[in-house]
């Protein structure tokens, strides 16, 4: 149902104004539309000053914002529930484009609030705008807690990381525009702290952006900003985690020839890091608890769970073909030194999964699953076999065994 302010917008505009802004806004919010571009923003500049300041208008924007959040998360869950049942139907680009469109819709609504805060005529309603933004942030927090990480379940892991990715960007875009001279910190700080606790418990949530940014940017003589005890936990973990994140980025530079024109991959892009190689996961291995799934081809990729490994394969993020053999040997030695492995078993090629390159002894399976057609390759399980058939290229080279 369209809010009255959109339905009746043409009544607000004068005859000299471009009335096409009305159907464009309707199409954009109700029928999908394209991303809100500069032209639509410029038309909105004409419309907003002519709208009579009204609390209903502010609440309508909030409702559209929360509906956008809920609809996106609901559609994401439905998409992956279906896609994981029928792997051949997965269209990652389509899903990513939907996410980008929904984020753009949300940013467009936040942009409206920003413009209202700049107008003197809307000053009596600034307090109401602050409360609306606060409620949007609380809704993000409420949604986030419904989708915990389930490391032993690919379905739960995929939905968790996909919802997390959308909510993190949405939360960042929502709050960062209101930490300025317009927003009284005392109204926002309690919600920010709750978002912050989510970040501390799972640092990769990043629901309001870098921790230190909040502490340096929030300044108010009437508000005492105290570092909560959990800060220390995050500080101790941040160095290793940031190095690990940077390493993933480094490998992206090393792999992409276009990026290599502007960046030289630093040495650490071919170094061992203790964090689970799924970028979204924060599990760190130790000597006492090493990760059980490890690529024995490049030695760079290792995973804390089968779900994280399968998620990486699903999104085709495990690509170690560009790792030179000498670099793989370097990472192997660093891995063994870190984990305290004094001796390694002799590795035979037929004992390694053809898709994820995990050694058979590192899996829970008693034996590898062999390709029934060519019988020349074997896999950890049916998921690795399916991923290799769809994304790994085995479909194009597999041939029936002779004799």
C-alpha positions as CSV (number, residue, x, y, z in Angstrom):
1,X,0.0,0.0,0.0
2,X,1.5,3.3,-1.1
3,X,1.7,6.1,1.6
4,X,-0.6,9.1,1.0
5,X,2.4,11.4,0.6
6,X,3.5,9.5,-2.6
7,X,-0.1,9.1,-3.9
8,X,-0.9,12.8,-3.5
9,X,2.5,14.2,-4.3
10,X,1.3,15.8,-7.6
11,X,-1.0,18.0,-5.5
12,X,2.0,19.4,-3.7
13,X,3.9,20.3,-6.9
14,X,3.2,23.4,-9.0
15,X,2.3,23.4,-12.6
16,X,5.8,24.3,-13.6
17,X,7.4,21.3,-11.8
18,X,8.2,18.0,-13.5
19,X,5.5,15.7,-12.3
20,X,7.3,12.6,-13.6
21,X,8.9,12.3,-10.2
22,X,5.7,10.8,-8.8
23,X,5.4,7.7,-11.1
24,X,9.2,7.2,-10.9
25,X,9.1,7.0,-7.1
26,X,6.1,4.7,-7.2
27,X,7.8,2.4,-9.7
28,X,11.0,2.4,-7.7
29,X,9.4,1.4,-4.4
30,X,6.6,-0.8,-5.4
31,X,7.6,-2.5,-8.7
32,X,11.4,-2.9,-8.4
33,X,12.5,-0.2,-10.7
34,X,16.1,0.7,-11.3
35,X,18.6,2.1,-8.8
36,X,17.8,5.6,-7.8
37,X,20.0,7.7,-9.9
38,X,21.1,11.4,-9.8
39,X,18.2,12.4,-12.0
40,X,15.6,11.0,-9.5
41,X,17.5,12.6,-6.6
42,X,17.4,16.0,-8.4
43,X,13.6,15.6,-8.9
44,X,13.3,14.7,-5.2
45,X,15.0,18.0,-4.3
46,X,12.1,19.8,-6.0
47,X,9.5,17.7,-4.3
48,X,10.6,17.7,-0.6
49,X,10.5,21.5,0.0
50,X,6.9,21.6,-1.2
51,X,5.8,18.9,1.3
52,X,4.1,20.3,4.3
53,X,6.0,19.1,7.5
54,X,4.1,16.3,8.9
55,X,4.8,13.4,11.3
56,X,2.9,10.9,9.0
57,X,5.4,11.6,6.2
58,X,8.3,10.7,8.5
59,X,6.6,7.5,9.7
60,X,5.8,6.5,6.2
61,X,9.5,6.6,5.3
62,X,10.4,4.5,8.4
63,X,7.8,1.9,7.4
64,X,9.2,1.7,3.8
65,X,12.7,1.4,5.3
66,X,11.7,-1.5,7.6
67,X,9.7,-3.2,4.9
68,X,12.7,-3.1,2.6
69,X,14.8,-4.7,5.3
70,X,12.3,-7.5,6.1
71,X,11.5,-8.2,2.4
72,X,15.1,-8.5,1.5
73,X,15.9,-10.9,4.3
74,X,12.8,-12.9,3.7
75,X,13.5,-13.2,-0.1
76,X,17.2,-14.1,0.7
77,X,16.1,-17.0,2.9
78,X,13.6,-18.2,0.4
79,X,16.1,-18.0,-2.4
80,X,18.7,-20.1,-0.6
81,X,16.3,-22.6,0.7
82,X,15.3,-23.3,-2.9
83,X,18.8,-23.0,-4.4
84,X,20.4,-25.4,-2.0
85,X,17.9,-28.1,-2.9
86,X,18.4,-27.6,-6.6
87,X,22.1,-26.7,-7.0
88,X,21.8,-26.3,-10.8
89,X,19.4,-23.4,-10.4
90,X,21.7,-21.1,-8.4
91,X,22.2,-17.8,-10.1
92,X,24.6,-15.8,-7.9
93,X,24.7,-12.7,-10.1
94,X,20.9,-12.4,-10.0
95,X,20.9,-12.7,-6.2
96,X,23.7,-10.1,-5.8
97,X,21.9,-7.7,-8.2
98,X,18.8,-8.0,-6.1
99,X,20.8,-7.3,-2.9
100,X,22.3,-4.2,-4.5
101,X,18.9,-2.9,-5.6
102,X,17.4,-3.4,-2.2
103,X,20.3,-1.6,-0.6
104,X,19.9,1.2,-3.0
105,X,16.2,1.5,-2.1
106,X,17.2,1.7,1.6
107,X,19.9,4.3,0.9
108,X,17.4,6.4,-1.0
109,X,15.0,6.5,2.0
110,X,17.9,7.5,4.3
111,X,18.8,10.2,1.8
112,X,15.3,11.6,2.3
113,X,15.8,11.9,6.0
114,X,19.2,13.6,5.4
115,X,17.5,16.2,3.3
116,X,14.8,16.9,5.8
117,X,17.3,17.5,8.6
118,X,18.8,20.3,6.5
119,X,15.5,22.1,6.1
120,X,14.5,24.7,8.7
121,X,10.9,24.0,8.1
122,X,11.4,20.4,9.5
123,X,13.2,21.4,12.7
124,X,10.1,20.7,14.9
125,X,10.2,17.1,13.6
126,X,13.9,16.5,14.0
127,X,13.4,14.6,17.2
128,X,10.9,12.3,15.4
129,X,13.4,11.6,12.6
130,X,16.1,10.7,15.2
131,X,13.7,8.2,16.8
132,X,12.8,6.7,13.4
133,X,16.5,6.1,12.6
134,X,17.0,4.6,16.0
135,X,14.1,2.2,15.4
136,X,15.5,1.2,12.0
137,X,18.8,0.3,13.7
138,X,17.0,-1.7,16.4
139,X,15.2,-3.6,13.7
140,X,18.5,-4.5,12.0
141,X,19.7,-5.8,15.3
142,X,16.5,-7.8,15.9
143,X,16.9,-9.4,12.4
144,X,20.6,-10.2,12.9
145,X,20.0,-12.2,16.1
146,X,17.6,-14.5,14.2
147,X,20.2,-15.9,11.9
148,X,23.1,-17.3,14.0
149,X,26.1,-19.1,12.4
150,X,25.6,-22.9,12.2
151,X,29.0,-24.3,11.3
152,X,27.8,-27.9,10.8
153,X,24.9,-26.9,8.5
154,X,25.5,-25.6,5.0
155,X,21.9,-24.3,4.7
156,X,22.2,-22.4,8.0
157,X,25.7,-21.1,7.2
158,X,24.8,-19.8,3.8
159,X,21.7,-18.0,5.0
160,X,23.7,-16.6,8.0
161,X,26.4,-15.2,5.8
162,X,24.1,-13.8,3.1
163,X,21.8,-12.1,5.6
164,X,24.9,-10.8,7.5
165,X,26.4,-9.3,4.3
166,X,23.2,-7.4,3.6
167,X,22.5,-6.2,7.1
168,X,26.1,-5.0,7.7
169,X,26.1,-2.8,4.7
170,X,22.6,-1.5,5.5
171,X,23.5,-0.8,9.1
172,X,26.7,1.1,8.2
173,X,24.9,3.2,5.6
174,X,22.1,4.0,8.0
175,X,24.1,5.1,11.0
176,X,27.2,6.7,9.5
177,X,25.1,9.5,7.9
178,X,23.7,10.6,11.3
179,X,26.9,10.8,13.3
180,X,27.3,14.5,12.6
181,X,26.2,17.9,13.9
182,X,22.5,17.1,13.4
183,X,22.3,14.0,15.6
184,X,22.3,14.3,19.4
185,X,24.6,11.5,20.6
186,X,22.6,10.8,23.7
187,X,19.7,9.4,21.6
188,X,21.8,7.1,19.5
189,X,24.5,5.8,21.9
190,X,22.4,3.1,23.7
191,X,21.5,1.5,20.3
192,X,25.1,1.8,19.1
193,X,26.3,0.0,22.1
194,X,23.9,-2.8,21.5
195,X,25.1,-3.0,17.9
196,X,28.6,-2.9,19.3
197,X,28.1,-5.9,21.5
198,X,27.0,-7.9,18.4
199,X,30.3,-6.9,16.8
200,X,32.3,-8.0,19.8
201,X,30.6,-11.4,20.0
202,X,31.1,-11.9,16.3
203,X,33.5,-9.2,15.0
204,X,32.7,-9.8,11.4
205,X,29.1,-8.5,11.8
206,X,30.5,-5.0,11.6
207,X,27.0,-3.6,12.2
208,X,28.2,0.0,12.7
209,X,31.6,0.1,11.1
210,X,35.0,0.2,12.7
211,X,34.9,0.2,16.5
212,X,37.5,3.0,16.8
213,X,35.6,5.1,14.4
214,X,32.6,5.3,16.7
215,X,34.8,6.2,19.7
216,X,36.7,9.0,17.8
217,X,33.7,10.5,16.0
218,X,31.2,10.5,18.9
219,X,31.9,13.5,21.0
220,X,29.4,15.3,23.1
221,X,30.1,17.4,26.2
222,X,27.0,16.1,27.9
223,X,27.6,12.4,27.2
224,X,30.3,10.3,28.8
225,X,31.5,7.7,26.3
226,X,33.0,4.8,28.2
227,X,34.9,1.9,26.7
228,X,33.0,-1.2,27.7
229,X,35.1,-4.2,29.0
230,X,34.4,-6.2,25.8
231,X,36.6,-3.7,23.9
232,X,39.7,-5.4,25.2
233,X,38.6,-8.7,23.8
234,X,38.2,-7.2,20.3
235,X,41.5,-5.3,20.6
236,X,43.4,-8.6,21.3
237,X,41.8,-10.4,18.4
238,X,41.8,-7.6,15.8
239,X,45.5,-7.8,14.8
240,X,45.3,-11.5,13.7
241,X,41.9,-11.0,12.1
242,X,42.8,-7.9,10.1
243,X,46.0,-9.6,8.8
244,X,43.8,-12.5,7.7
245,X,41.3,-10.2,6.0
246,X,44.1,-8.3,4.3
247,X,45.6,-11.6,3.1
248,X,42.4,-12.5,1.3
249,X,42.4,-9.1,-0.4
250,X,46.0,-9.6,-1.3
251,X,45.2,-12.8,-3.1
252,X,42.4,-11.1,-4.9
253,X,45.0,-8.6,-6.2
254,X,47.4,-11.4,-7.1
255,X,44.7,-13.2,-9.1
256,X,43.1,-10.3,-10.9
257,X,45.3,-9.0,-13.8
258,X,43.4,-5.7,-13.9
259,X,44.2,-5.0,-10.3
260,X,47.8,-6.0,-10.7
261,X,48.3,-3.0,-13.1
262,X,47.9,-0.8,-10.0
263,X,48.9,-3.0,-7.1
264,X,51.8,-5.4,-6.6
265,X,50.7,-8.3,-4.4
266,X,52.6,-7.9,-1.1
267,X,54.5,-10.9,0.3
268,X,51.8,-11.8,2.8
269,X,49.4,-12.8,0.1
270,X,51.3,-16.2,0.0
271,X,51.6,-16.6,3.7
272,X,50.0,-18.9,6.3
273,X,47.2,-17.3,8.4
274,X,45.4,-19.2,11.2
275,X,41.9,-17.9,10.4
276,X,39.3,-20.0,8.6
277,X,39.8,-19.2,4.9
278,X,36.1,-18.3,4.5
279,X,36.3,-14.6,4.8
280,X,33.1,-14.3,6.7
281,X,34.1,-16.8,9.3
282,X,36.2,-15.8,12.3
283,X,37.3,-19.2,13.6
284,X,41.1,-19.3,14.3
285,X,42.9,-22.6,14.6
286,X,45.5,-23.4,17.3
287,X,47.9,-26.3,17.9
288,X,45.3,-27.7,20.3
289,X,42.4,-27.3,17.8
290,X,43.7,-27.3,14.2
291,X,41.2,-27.0,11.4
292,X,40.5,-30.5,10.0
293,X,39.9,-29.4,6.4
294,X,43.0,-28.2,4.5
295,X,43.9,-27.8,0.8
296,X,47.0,-29.9,0.3
297,X,47.6,-28.3,-3.1
298,X,48.1,-24.7,-2.2
299,X,48.2,-25.0,1.6
300,X,46.6,-21.6,1.9
301,X,43.0,-22.6,2.3
302,X,41.8,-24.4,5.4
303,X,38.4,-24.5,7.0
304,X,37.0,-25.0,10.5
305,X,33.9,-26.9,9.2
306,X,32.5,-28.7,6.2
307,X,29.8,-26.0,5.9
308,X,32.4,-23.3,5.6
309,X,34.3,-25.3,3.0
310,X,31.1,-26.0,1.0
311,X,30.1,-22.3,1.2
312,X,33.5,-21.3,-0.2
313,X,33.0,-23.8,-3.1
314,X,29.5,-22.7,-3.7
315,X,30.6,-19.2,-4.3
316,X,33.7,-20.4,-6.2
317,X,36.1,-18.6,-3.8
318,X,38.5,-21.5,-3.5
319,X,40.8,-21.0,-6.5
320,X,44.4,-21.9,-5.8
321,X,45.6,-22.6,-9.4
322,X,47.5,-19.4,-9.5
323,X,49.6,-20.3,-6.5
324,X,53.2,-21.1,-7.6
325,X,54.5,-24.4,-6.3
326,X,57.4,-22.7,-4.4
327,X,54.8,-20.5,-2.6
328,X,52.7,-23.5,-1.7
329,X,55.8,-25.2,-0.3
330,X,56.5,-22.0,1.7
331,X,53.0,-22.0,3.1
332,X,53.2,-25.7,3.9
333,X,56.3,-25.2,6.0
334,X,54.8,-22.2,7.8
335,X,51.6,-24.3,8.5
336,X,53.6,-27.2,10.0
337,X,55.7,-24.8,12.1
338,X,52.7,-23.0,13.5
339,X,50.8,-26.2,14.3
340,X,53.9,-28.1,15.5
341,X,53.8,-30.9,13.0
342,X,57.2,-32.5,13.1
343,X,56.4,-35.2,10.6
344,X,54.0,-35.5,7.7
345,X,52.6,-38.6,6.2
346,X,53.5,-39.3,2.6
347,X,50.7,-37.9,0.4
348,X,49.5,-40.0,-2.5
349,X,47.6,-38.1,-5.2
350,X,44.6,-40.5,-5.2
351,X,44.0,-39.9,-1.5
352,X,43.2,-36.2,-2.1
353,X,39.7,-34.8,-3.0
354,X,39.8,-33.7,-6.6
355,X,37.7,-30.6,-5.8
356,X,38.8,-29.2,-2.5
357,X,42.2,-31.0,-2.3
358,X,41.6,-32.1,1.2
359,X,43.6,-35.2,2.3
360,X,41.5,-38.2,2.9
361,X,42.8,-38.6,6.4
362,X,41.4,-35.1,7.3
363,X,37.8,-36.0,6.4
364,X,35.2,-37.8,8.4
365,X,34.6,-40.2,5.5
366,X,36.1,-43.7,5.6
367,X,37.0,-43.5,2.0
368,X,36.7,-41.0,-0.9
369,X,33.7,-41.1,-3.3
370,X,34.9,-42.0,-6.7
371,X,33.5,-40.7,-10.0
372,X,31.4,-43.6,-11.3
373,X,31.9,-42.6,-15.0
374,X,35.7,-42.1,-15.4
375,X,36.8,-43.5,-12.1
376,X,39.9,-41.3,-12.3
377,X,39.0,-38.8,-9.6
378,X,37.5,-39.0,-6.1
379,X,35.8,-36.7,-3.7
380,X,35.2,-36.1,0.1
381,X,31.4,-36.4,-0.5
382,X,28.6,-35.8,-2.9
383,X,28.7,-32.0,-2.3
384,X,32.4,-31.8,-3.5
385,X,31.5,-34.0,-6.4
386,X,28.6,-31.8,-7.4
387,X,30.6,-28.6,-7.1
388,X,33.4,-30.0,-9.2
389,X,30.8,-31.1,-11.9
390,X,29.2,-27.6,-11.9
391,X,32.0,-25.2,-11.2
392,X,35.2,-27.2,-11.2
393,X,35.3,-28.2,-14.8
394,X,35.1,-32.0,-14.4
395,X,32.0,-32.1,-16.5
396,X,33.9,-31.0,-19.6
397,X,36.7,-33.5,-19.2
398,X,35.0,-36.5,-17.7
399,X,34.9,-39.5,-20.0
400,X,33.8,-43.1,-19.6
401,X,36.6,-45.4,-18.4
402,X,38.0,-47.6,-21.2
403,X,38.0,-51.3,-20.9
